[in-house]
């Protein structure tokens, strides 16, 4: 919590530098980047981030780790593009025999897409209108079941994975759902991911990760980066200054931290009264693989996550954090224009509730005056995914207290 600047505000005004300290922000078409920055920079305004992304272009959105869309500093974009998962590339290889298009036809279609977006960003409808009609073919049910819908969408996804095109918002809002596709060379002419060795990209990423998340395990880094443990071990071993182990009570796992940070870590004394409200998929909870026990007490293990058709999934919700532990959930009530929150422990005490209430009131004021509108979750939410406090309480069993309004 201290390393993420959630126990006290980030001491400077530079948003780019903050991201280099806490790690890249998840930006899946919702309000997470705005809310994540506000929780760390009390003076933050929505336009501060919009200007950096859409006008100054010092921050860029790229699909990178595990295929996730993240907000990264421009000078780290090459690493982000090089390290991204190749999910559609692998699916296309596996399903080649079922494809109604040949490899050569797919290459022609990809070239046509690049030509369409060469001069300016284009929406998917505009790309489809300009693409060769005889190459745009619908896929059968078997392919659709694995996420391949038609040849054009596959071509676009393959080009994204190759780092040739980027998806950009047309409304100049990170929580907008209106997208266009642009040539990477037009947005990031200096980025050349194909000339960056994969091993070097992993090492640079390891430096970023352990700076933000240490003490952490190599397998935490491997999961976060979407790479295998062998590559993660090699990257961690290449870091200078070197990583040193920190013993953690109750586990034989090796937790690592850089030598300069180890002394500060060992002398650190937490502030037990530090409370903050963080958004859905905040890097605080998405930076390490294991959340239960480390951030969430075992008796509340099922509560900070959304559910798919009633089944728990590893997708952290908007939560309340105190002294490094998740103690509750919060959500925005659009009708009342206020923050609602739920504390897991009904006996937490009036002083804790008062502190949470105060912080929730500050968050509500930010949403009303600066954010204006809020999109709490990402585009990949489906009709069967449950996130609302009222829905989730049905699965928590006994002990869930009533909602608290602010």
C-alpha positions, 0 to 999 in steps of 0.5 A, a space after each residue: 500500500 505504501 509503495 503504491 502511494 495509497 497510504 499517503 499522496 504521491 509527493 509530486 505532480 508528474 502522472 508519467 513518473 507516478 506510473 513508472 513507480 506504481 506500474 502500468 494502469 489497466 485501462 479496459 474502457 472504463 473509469 479505472 485510470 481516472 479513479 486510480 490516479 485520484 486515489 494517489 493524487 488528491 489534486 488530480 483532475 480528469 482533464 490532466 490525464 486526458 491531455 497527457 494521453 490525447 493531446 501531449 501523447 506522453 501516455 499511450 494505451 496498448 494491448 499488452 500483458 495477457 492481452 490486457 489494455 493498459 496505459 503506459 508511458 510512451 518511452 515504455 511502449 516498445 516493451 509493452 508491444 513486444 511483450 504482449 500475448 499472441 492469443 489470436 495468432 495461436 488460435 489462428 494457427 490451431 484452427 487453420 484447417 477450419 478457416 474459410 480463408 487461406 493464409 495468402 488471402 489473410 495476408 492480403 486482407 491484413 495489407 488492405 486494412 493497413 492501407 485503409 488506416 494508413 492516413 488516419 484512424 478508421 472505425 471498424 465500420 469504415 474498415 469493413 466498407 473499404 476492405 475487399 468484400 470477397 475476403 471478408 467472410 463469416 466463420 462457422 460456429 466452431 470457430 466462433 466458439 473459440 472467439 474467431 467471428 469473421 476474417 476481418 475481425 481476425 485480421 485486425 486482431 492479428 495486426 494488433 498482436 503484430 504491433 502494426 495497428 492500435 485501438 484508440 478512443 475517438 471521444 478523447 475519454 479513456 472510459 469511452 466505448 467508441 473506438 477507431 484503429 490507427 497505424 502504430 507508425 503514425 502514433 508511435 513512429 519511434 516504437 520498433 518492437 520487432 527489433 527489441 529482443 524478447 529477453 531484453 523486453 522481459 528484463 526491462 519489464 522485470 525492473 518495472 514490476 519489482 520496483 512497483 510490486 516487491 517483495 514479490 515472487 518470480 511466479 507473480 511476475 511471470 503471471 502478471 507479464 503473461 510469460 513462462 516462469 523460465 523467462 521470468 527467472 532469467 529476466 529477474 536474474 539480469 536486474 541491476 541492482 540485483 534482487 535479494 530474498 526477503 523471508 516471509 513468515 508462513 511460506 517457503 516461497 522466495 520473495 524478492 526485492 532490490 537491494 536498495 529497497 530492502 533496507 527501507 522495507 525492513 525499517 518500514 512502519 505502517 500507518 494502521 489508519 491509512 484508508 483508501 478507495 480503489 477502483 475495479 482492476 486497480 494495480 494494487 490488487 492486479 499486480 500480484 497473483 495471490 490476493 486471498 490471505 495476502 490482501 484479503 482475510 480468509 474469512 472474506 475470501 469470496 467477497 472482493 471478486 465479481 462472479 460469472 453465472 454465480 461462479 467466483 472469478 479472479 477479477 477484483 472489484 472496486 474495494 476499500 483498503 485499510 493498512 494493506 488489507 481489503 476491508 470492503 467494497 464501494 460502488 457509485 449510485 448513479 441515481 443518488 449521485 453518491 458512493 455506497 460502501 459495504 464493510 465486511 466486518 460489521 464490528 470494525 468500529 465507528 472510527 474506521 467507518 468514519 474514516 471510510 465515510 470521509 474518504 468516500 465523500 471525497 471520492 463522490 465529490 471528485 466523480 461529480 465535479 471532475 469525472 462527470 460520468 462514470 463507467 465502473 467496469 470494462 467492455 468485456 462484462 457480460 450479462 451474466 457477470 455480477 458486480 453490484 453489491 446487492 447481487 453479490 451479497 446473495 452469495 456471501 452467506 451470513 454476516 454481510 451488513 447493510 449498505 452504508 450511504 455517503 
